[in-house]
Amino acid sequence: MSFGGPQWPQEPQQQGQQQPFGQQPNPFPGAQDPFPGAQAPHTPDWGALADASAGARRRKRWLMIGGGALATVAVGAIVATAVVSGNDTPTAGKNGTVTPTGSATAGGTPTPAPTFSSVAPPPPPNPKDFISNEKKDKAPLSAEGLFPGKKLTMSGRAYTKGATSSTTNCASVAQGALGSVLKKNGCDRVIRATYVKDGVAITVGVAVFSTEAEALKAKNQASGGIAPLAGSGVKEFCRATVCLRRANSIGRYAYFTQAGFTNGKKVTTGDKAVFQASDDLATFTFNQIYARGRSQASAAAGAPGE
């Protein structure tokens, strides 16, 4: 937008050419020529330049037309090649879509896609199942197997092993009413072992039954206790005195402990050493019985056909 005054030309003007809006007066009247006597600079031939530019545009247009024709020929050749090569692609189904045939091996035979079974693998065997019924609990059973070595250590507390025994006459190694309880519930065998530490002796007796139900009944009905087992460096204990008796079970095994002082002293609730020894031997026995189930379950898991 103009706000008055001369309009500045947008293109160079030739010498002597009329201004498009008429000859404009000198904007600085009376001013002298700042370069008196100097020649006007050489002015290019604008008409010739315009003709040359038009010719260049015509040549460019012809080049574009020729290049387009060549590109059309090249695309046609590519399409023809694709059509010819298409005869070797995988076969198409009736609906016209390509049917995958799997990857081809070196011999040309398609490799089938991998398949996965939707059936979940069976869970691993439960160790307790193997120690809960004599039909599955087939591992060898002995006093040395349950109570191996000459010592045992629980949480840094070392116990020396004394005598061991095994009998099928369960009532003969029980005191009080425990003998009849074992016999009534079908006890098959009792394995005993004695340990000693710092004047405290403990006998643990493991009663073996055919089923878990029988062992559980024997534990719940327990009265009296397992007979203390002396020998192999351990003198008589828990005779005509007060001792600590406990009962528990796991699977088809019920186990009983009797702990007391080797000097015949009566056990009181304040005798922590006796209670600790009873706990340690009961825990050790539990672990040993459970280890039987774990080893048999592991063997069954790795056996063919299981």
C-alpha positions, 0 to 999 in steps of 0.5 A: 500500500502506498501513502503518497510519493513516488512508486519505486520500480519493481524491476530495473529500467532501461536508460531512456525508458518511460517510468510506468507512472510517468516521469517523476521529478527529481526528489532532491531538486537543485542537488548536484550530480554526485558523480559529474562526468561519470558514464552510465553503467552498462545496461544488460539486454533484458529482451535477449535475456527473456528470449533465452529464458523462454527457450530454456523452459521449452527445452526443460519441458521436452526433457520432462516429456521424454523422461516420462516416456522412458519411465513409463517403458521401465515401469511396464518392463518391471510389471511384465517381469513381475507377471512372468515371475508370479507364476513361481510364487506359492499357489493361491486359494480358491478365493484368490489369496495366497496360501502359505506353504511354509519355508522350503528346505534345501531339498524343496520340501516345505518345513511344517510350522511348530506345534505346541500342546495345549495340555498342561504338564502334570504337577511334580509328585508330592513327597508326602504322598510317598510317606503316607501309604505303604503301597508307595513308600518302598524305600529301604527303612532301617535305624541307620537310614533314619539316624545315620552317623555317630553325631548330629548337629542342630543349630550348632548343638552337637549330640552324640548318638548312643544305641539304636534298635528296630523291632516289629513288636511295637508294644515291647518298646513302649511304657504305660498305655502307649503299647496298647495304643500302638498295637490297636492302631496296627503298628508294624514296626518301631525304630529307636535311637538315643542321643546325649548331650551335656548330661541330657539323654533323649530317646526317639522312637519312630512307629511305622503304620500302613496308612497316615490315618493309623499314625494320626490316631496313634499320635492323638491317643498317645499315653505313656511314652516310648521306653528309653534306650540305654547302651553304647555309652549312655547309662539308664535314664528316665527310670522312676523319675520325671521326664519329658514325653512328646508325640507327633506324626507325619504321613504313616509315621508317628514318633515319640520322644522321651528326654531326661537327665542321665543322673536321674534328676527330675525334669521341671518346666525350667529345665530349658536344656531338656526341652531344647534337646527334645525339640532338636531330636523331634525336628531332626526326625521329622526332617529325616522322614520327609527326606524319604518322601522327597527322594522317592518323589524325585526318583518318580519324577525322573522315571520313564512313564511316570 
